[in-house]
Amino acid sequence: MAVWFLVFVPLAIGIEFLTPERHLLVFLFASLAILPLAAWMGRATEQLASRLGEGVGGLLNATFGNAAELIIALTALRAGLHDVVMASIVGSIVGNILLVLGAAMLAGGLRHNVQHYNPAGARSHSVMLTLAAIALVIPAAFHVASGKSGEGLITLSVSISVVLLIVYGLFLVFSLVTHASLFQGSSEENTEPSHEAEWSLRNSVLVLAGVTVMIAWISEIMVGAIEPAAHQLGLSRVFVGVFIVAILGNAAEHSTAITSAMKNRMDLALAIAVGSSVQVALFVAPVLVIASLFMGPMPMPLVMSAGLVLMVLLSVLITGQVAGDGRSDWLRGVQLLAIYIVFAITYYFLPAVQSQ
């Protein structure tokens, strides 16, 4: 699918240049074009991951999987679409721990009945998610309690962003250096053999570089069409950011995590899904806040609406309960997916809340 879907890349570029006023068509084709590009990015990082183990491999997949999300968010930030940026951040966090992890547990559980992974590594990721949720709630609570905005809120947001970046750096040291064994997989052997990398290091890097450039170009086209396309569809920009842009940006994680779970590599699937949410909350969001000081029409505070705050908190809560004991099955995947669907339905039918 990824090969013939690449035809949407030149189609999206062509429609943008020939008929830029057809915003809905531009948005549709640009969205379809990002999917195969993200899939190729996921395939290239999976080739690198096969050489480096589950922990580093999961980090690589999460990092390059989030590259599409970061590029889209930076493009929206430059356009001044702060609500879309914050919605895409929340959508990425929630989508990874509910949609991606849920789909991976469902697909892996249907094939292997019960799967096991290292519970210590899973709990460490869960605690980092909880920390991130608390840090994302504080600016919103400050904004509501004090009624202040402007420079004071920006200063608070930047300060919290710096703390989150430091914590994420220390978490990388913890997971890759001092306590790497917690993220290397459970003691049980996988039932399916791992495959050697089929691509050379040079080819993997070249594919990653080329795909990143193309995603940046297509993202520019897609973001420019978000507002008019959402208006034509009768959807708010927040809904588009949480459930459409985030899904497109996470396409690489979707395919790689599900494939890993079906190969009974649940440690890698968990590292990709939950690790990606941790990375978005502790790295991508702070980077966007700091980047807004230098690009875009105005700085962006680390503040989200009450509905988005509640969505993050509930998602982190259920993920900690589901993923904390070192085992997974298809029913747990269904439970996570059900919560994600409930969120999507709620935001679809509450346009007034979405735009707050």
Phi and psi in degrees as a GROMACS rama.xvg file:
@    title "Ramachandran Plot"
@    xaxis  label "Phi"
@    yaxis  label "Psi"
@TYPE xy
-61.9206  -29.6064  ALA-2
-72.2875  -54.5015  VAL-3
-74.7204  -19.7583  TRP-4
-67.9049  -18.2554  PHE-5
-63.8009  -15.7308  LEU-6
-62.4989  -24.6561  VAL-7
-70.6996  -18.6419  PHE-8
-64.2563  -57.0539  VAL-9
-66.2168  -29.9519  PRO-10
-64.9022  -43.723  LEU-11
-62.4236  -43.0944  ALA-12
-65.5666  -42.2406  ILE-13
-63.641  -45.1097  GLY-14
-64.7592  -38.0104  ILE-15
-61.8407  -37.8984  GLU-16
-82.9002  -33.899  PHE-17
-87.3552  -42.5013  LEU-18
-134.774  66.8534  THR-19
-65.298  -17.1829  PRO-20
-77.0149  -13.5462  GLU-21
-87.5643  74.3711  ARG-22
-63.7307  -39.5215  HIS-23
-64.9605  -41.3318  LEU-24
-67.8258  -39.8369  LEU-25
-61.6007  -46.219  VAL-26
-62.6346  -42.4637  PHE-27
-62.676  -48.9985  LEU-28
-69.9872  -36.0623  PHE-29
-65.9648  -38.753  ALA-30
-62.7792  -44.6332  SER-31
-66.8131  -30.8402  LEU-32
-70.2483  -32.5867  ALA-33
-68.8105  -31.8514  ILE-34
-58.2905  -53.5959  LEU-35
-67.1087  -32.3116  PRO-36
-64.2405  -42.5752  LEU-37
-65.3638  -36.5173  ALA-38
-64.2078  -41.2621  ALA-39
-67.5668  -35.0852  TRP-40
-63.1224  -42.8072  MET-41
-63.3577  -39.4985  GLY-42
-66.0903  -40.712  ARG-43
-65.2929  -42.4687  ALA-44
-69.8636  -30.6275  THR-45
-65.8578  -35.4804  GLU-46
-63.2998  -40.9934  GLN-47
-68.4044  -38.1806  LEU-48
-64.8854  -31.5909  ALA-49
-65.4808  -16.795  SER-50
-92.1529  -16.2237  ARG-51
-118.666  -1.30503  LEU-52
93.4832  168.711  GLY-53
-66.0348  -41.9897  GLU-54
-65.5989  -55.8952  GLY-55
-66.4942  -37.318  VAL-56
-62.2229  -42.9675  GLY-57
-63.2184  -39.7348  GLY-58
-63.5893  -42.7658  LEU-59
-62.5184  -45.6026  LEU-60
-63.0799  -41.9538  ASN-61
-64.4996  -42.5654  ALA-62
-64.7995  -52.8835  THR-63
-75.6414  -25.8795  PHE-64
-65.1979  -36.338  GLY-65
-80.5335  -8.35323  ASN-66
-61.2224  -41.0432  ALA-67
-62.6985  -43.4626  ALA-68
-60.8934  -44.3216  GLU-69
-65.5913  -41.162  LEU-70
-64.2016  -44.6849  ILE-71
-61.5175  -44.349  ILE-72
-65.3589  -40.6658  ALA-73
-63.5802  -38.4381  LEU-74
-64.1461  -43.9347  THR-75
-66.5979  -35.3147  ALA-76
-63.8089  -43.1691  LEU-77
-63.98  -30.2115  ARG-78
-82.95  -2.92053  ALA-79
80.5916  15.2418  GLY-80
-88.9222  69.3683  LEU-81
-63.3225  -35.3458  HIS-82
-66.4541  -36.0694  ASP-83
-68.1265  -39.2864  VAL-84
-62.7936  -50.6711  VAL-85
-64.5322  -38.0155  MET-86
-65.1428  -38.8798  ALA-87
-68.8424  -33.5363  SER-88
-63.1855  -50.6931  ILE-89
-62.6086  -43.5074  VAL-90
-60.4019  -36.9079  GLY-91
-69.3296  -43.4473  SER-92
-61.6617  -51.8812  ILE-93
-67.6796  -42.0029  VAL-94
-63.0049  -38.6044  GLY-95
-68.9011  -42.7907  ASN-96
-85.9281  -17.3806  ILE-97
-106.717  -53.0283  LEU-98
-75.9559  -53.4801  LEU-99
-68.7776  -50.7226  VAL-100
-65.6146  -39.1606  LEU-101
-62.1175  -45.2121  GLY-102
-65.1724  -37.6211  ALA-103
-66.1818  -43.7675  ALA-104
-65.2275  -38.4543  MET-105
-65.8482  -49.716  LEU-106
-65.4907  -44.2993  ALA-107
-67.5268  -38.4673  GLY-108
-68.5431  -34.8433  GLY-109
-66.7683  -27.4782  LEU-110
-94.2865  -31.7156  ARG-111
-121.763  7.5617  HIS-112
66.4212  -82.531  ASN-113
-120.581  132.104  VAL-114
-118.66  153.111  GLN-115
-125.26  151.115  HIS-116
-149.832  171.575  TYR-117
-72.4061  112.202  ASN-118
-67.7866  -28.5463  PRO-119
-65.123  -44.0709  ALA-120
-64.9533  -39.5975  GLY-121
-63.7117  -42.7608  ALA-122
-65.6825  -36.5009  ARG-123
-62.8704  -43.0957  SER-124
-62.803  -40.3871  HIS-125
-63.5919  -40.4212  SER-126
-64.9898  -39.4079  VAL-127
-64.4745  -37.3017  MET-128
-63.4369  -42.3014  LEU-129
-62.5282  -43.1081  THR-130
-58.9555  -44.6572  LEU-131
-63.3886  -41.2298  ALA-132
-62.0097  -42.273  ALA-133
-62.0546  -44.886  ILE-134
-64.8805  -32.2278  ALA-135
-77.3247  -25.8559  LEU-136
-77.0671  -37.1598  VAL-137
-56.1344  -48.8311  ILE-138
-60.7298  -37.8259  PRO-139
-65.5459  -41.0548  ALA-140
-64.9014  -40.8571  ALA-141
-61.6123  -43.0507  PHE-142
-62.903  -42.425  HIS-143
-71.5255  -43.4018  VAL-144
-70.2657  -40.3608  ALA-145
-93.4617  -22.3461  SER-146
71.2123  11.7526  GLY-147
-92.7573  147.764  LYS-148
-140.93  -167.863  SER-149
78.0669  -139.767  GLY-150
-64.048  -39.384  GLU-151
-63.0939  -41.864  GLY-152
-69.751  -36.8497  LEU-153
-64.8341  -43.0766  ILE-154
-61.076  -43.7464  THR-155
-61.1028  -44.7474  LEU-156
-62.9296  -43.0331  SER-157
-66.2235  -40.2106  VAL-158
-63.097  -45.9248  SER-159
-64.4031  -37.1516  ILE-160
-62.2017  -40.9576  SER-161
-63.2607  -42.876  VAL-162
-60.9903  -44.1317  VAL-163
-63.5271  -39.899  LEU-164
-64.2904  -40.4248  LEU-165
-63.6525  -45.5612  ILE-166
-62.2505  -40.6485  VAL-167
-64.9429  -39.9372  TYR-168
-60.9215  -42.1054  GLY-169
-66.9341  -34.7982  LEU-170
-64.7027  -36.6498  PHE-171
-64.5687  -41.7639  LEU-172
-61.4189  -43.7458  VAL-173
-61.9028  -46.9779  PHE-174
-81.6808  -22.8715  SER-175
-108.625  -18.5778  LEU-176
-122.048  -68.2435  VAL-177
-76.6146  -31.3154  THR-178
-132.819  41.706  HIS-179
-61.9307  -27.2081  ALA-180
-62.8869  -25.4475  SER-181
-69.1593  -17.2707  LEU-182
-117.545  16.2309  PHE-183
-96.5239  -0.252232  GLN-184
114.498  158.897  GLY-185
-75.668  171.401  SER-186
-72.7595  -20.2218  SER-187
-77.5118  144.676  GLU-188
-78.169  144.098  GLU-189
-69.1802  145.871  ASN-190
-78.6739  -15.6642  THR-191
-116.549  140.366  GLU-192
-70.3979  146.106  PRO-193
-78.359  152.712  SER-194
-104.236  142.862  HIS-195
-71.199  155.891  GLU-196
-63.5632  133.491  ALA-197
-92.3289  -21.734  GLU-198
-102.822  151.345  TRP-199
-76.0586  163.497  SER-200
-59.9395  -40.2071  LEU-201
-62.8207  -46.0804  ARG-202
-65.3317  -39.3551  ASN-203
-61.6508  -43.6066  SER-204
-66.7295  -40.4724  VAL-205
-64.0095  -41.7342  LEU-206
-63.2971  -44.1429  VAL-207
-59.9165  -43.8149  LEU-208
-64.9766  -46.1114  ALA-209
-64.5002  -43.6418  GLY-210
-65.7483  -39.1038  VAL-211
-61.3133  -42.3114  THR-212
-62.448  -43.5716  VAL-213
-67.7183  -38.8394  MET-214
-63.8828  -39.0352  ILE-215
-60.7935  -41.7759  ALA-216
-67.2082  -49.0254  TRP-217
-65.9051  -35.3722  ILE-218
-62.5145  -39.2721  SER-219
-58.4368  -42.2692  GLU-220
-67.649  -44.9517  ILE-221
-66.3685  -44.0006  MET-222
-63.5052  -36.6486  VAL-223
-63.5719  -22.843  GLY-224
-101.16  -1.32878  ALA-225
-61.4529  -53.1199  ILE-226
-63.2152  -51.2477  GLU-227
-67.1768  -33.68  PRO-228
-68.3792  -41.6536  ALA-229
-61.9534  -38.926  ALA-230
-63.6245  -42.3066  HIS-231
-64.9922  -35.6714  GLN-232
-82.1562  -9.81008  LEU-233
75.4209  26.1057  GLY-234
-112.92  152.415  LEU-235
-81.0273  159.834  SER-236
-65.8455  -29.144  ARG-237
-66.2998  -43.7557  VAL-238
-61.1243  -44.0283  PHE-239
-60.9089  -41.8353  VAL-240
-67.0878  -42.2296  GLY-241
-74.5569  -43.4296  VAL-242
-112.566  -10.4073  PHE-243
-112.151  -57.7794  ILE-244
-61.1422  -41.5809  VAL-245
-65.0177  -39.7845  ALA-246
-64.9356  -41.7493  ILE-247
-64.2841  -42.4859  LEU-248
-67.0488  -24.8346  GLY-249
-98.707  12.2943  ASN-250
-58.0457  -36.5389  ALA-251
-63.9092  -43.694  ALA-252
-64.715  -38.1342  GLU-253
-54.4466  -56.2026  HIS-254
-66.7372  -44.223  SER-255
-70.0779  -42.5137  THR-256
-65.2079  -42.1481  ALA-257
-66.3248  -43.2012  ILE-258
-61.6634  -42.2355  THR-259
-63.6708  -42.0563  SER-260
-64.2336  -38.778  ALA-261
-68.0772  -23.38  MET-262
-88.6854  8.58482  LYS-263
64.732  33.6512  ASN-264
-109.449  65.77  ARG-265
-68.9296  -27.6945  MET-266
-61.8327  -41.5524  ASP-267
-69.0725  -43.283  LEU-268
-59.8854  -43.0162  ALA-269
-66.9045  -41.407  LEU-270
-62.3736  -35.7369  ALA-271
-71.4313  -51.4501  ILE-272
-69.4527  -58.9407  ALA-273
-71.9695  -39.498  VAL-274
-61.4779  -33.3074  GLY-275
-67.8417  -39.9759  SER-276
-64.065  -41.9086  SER-277
-60.068  -43.4391  VAL-278
-65.8563  -40.2652  GLN-279
-63.0827  -45.2609  VAL-280
-71.1359  -38.7786  ALA-281
-99.1766  -13.9986  LEU-282
-123.849  -56.3126  PHE-283
-63.7232  -49.1397  VAL-284
-59.9802  -48.7905  ALA-285
-61.234  -39.5293  PRO-286
-61.4023  -40.3027  VAL-287
-66.0939  -40.5766  LEU-288
-61.551  -46.3641  VAL-289
-68.4186  -39.0418  ILE-290
-63.3182  -30.8231  ALA-291
-65.3139  -18.1968  SER-292
-69.8621  -22.0583  LEU-293
-115.886  -11.1743  PHE-294
-139.841  155.748  MET-295
88.3739  170.07  GLY-296
-70.1587  -26.5178  PRO-297
-159.048  158.605  MET-298
-63.5957  151.003  PRO-299
-109.485  119.182  MET-300
-75.2138  156.896  PRO-301
-85.5099  58.9624  LEU-302
-124.539  133.421  VAL-303
-127.182  163.37  MET-304
-68.9912  164.658  SER-305
-60.2266  -37.5814  ALA-306
-64.233  -40.8557  GLY-307
-69.3632  -38.7807  LEU-308
-59.4677  -47.0472  VAL-309
-62.7507  -38.8437  LEU-310
-61.7366  -43.7593  MET-311
-64.4891  -46.4827  VAL-312
-61.7106  -45.5815  LEU-313
-66.2459  -37.3707  LEU-314
-66.0657  -43.49  SER-315
-64.0551  -39.7834  VAL-316
-61.7102  -49.9308  LEU-317
-70.1522  -32.9796  ILE-318
-66.2735  -40.4891  THR-319
-61.1065  -37.2539  GLY-320
-72.0123  -40.0378  GLN-321
-75.0417  -39.3907  VAL-322
-101.337  7.70315  ALA-323
-86.5957  -11.3135  GLY-324
-106.561  4.12815  ASP-325
82.7057  13.6835  GLY-326
-140.718  153.607  ARG-327
-144.087  156.918  SER-328
-148.94  176.685  ASP-329
-67.1775  -29.606  TRP-330
-67.1092  -37.5978  LEU-331
-63.6706  -36.9328  ARG-332
-62.7171  -42.6413  GLY-333
-61.4995  -40.7668  VAL-334
-62.7109  -44.0157  GLN-335
-65.1575  -42.8694  LEU-336
-64.0713  -36.8831  LEU-337
-62.6082  -41.6048  ALA-338
-64.3306  -41.0368  ILE-339
-62.8094  -41.6327  TYR-340
-64.8957  -39.6067  ILE-341
-61.0581  -44.0706  VAL-342
-58.8008  -46.6192  PHE-343
-63.0559  -44.4697  ALA-344
-61.5613  -43.2676  ILE-345
-61.2396  -47.4905  THR-346
-69.9752  -28.1812  TYR-347
-67.6936  -38.9886  TYR-348
-93.6934  1.55203  PHE-349
-122.956  68.2198  LEU-350
-62.9387  -30.4499  PRO-351
-66.5415  -40.1596  ALA-352
-70.1111  -35.8979  VAL-353
-59.8097  -36.2781  GLN-354
-88.4994  1.68272  SER-355
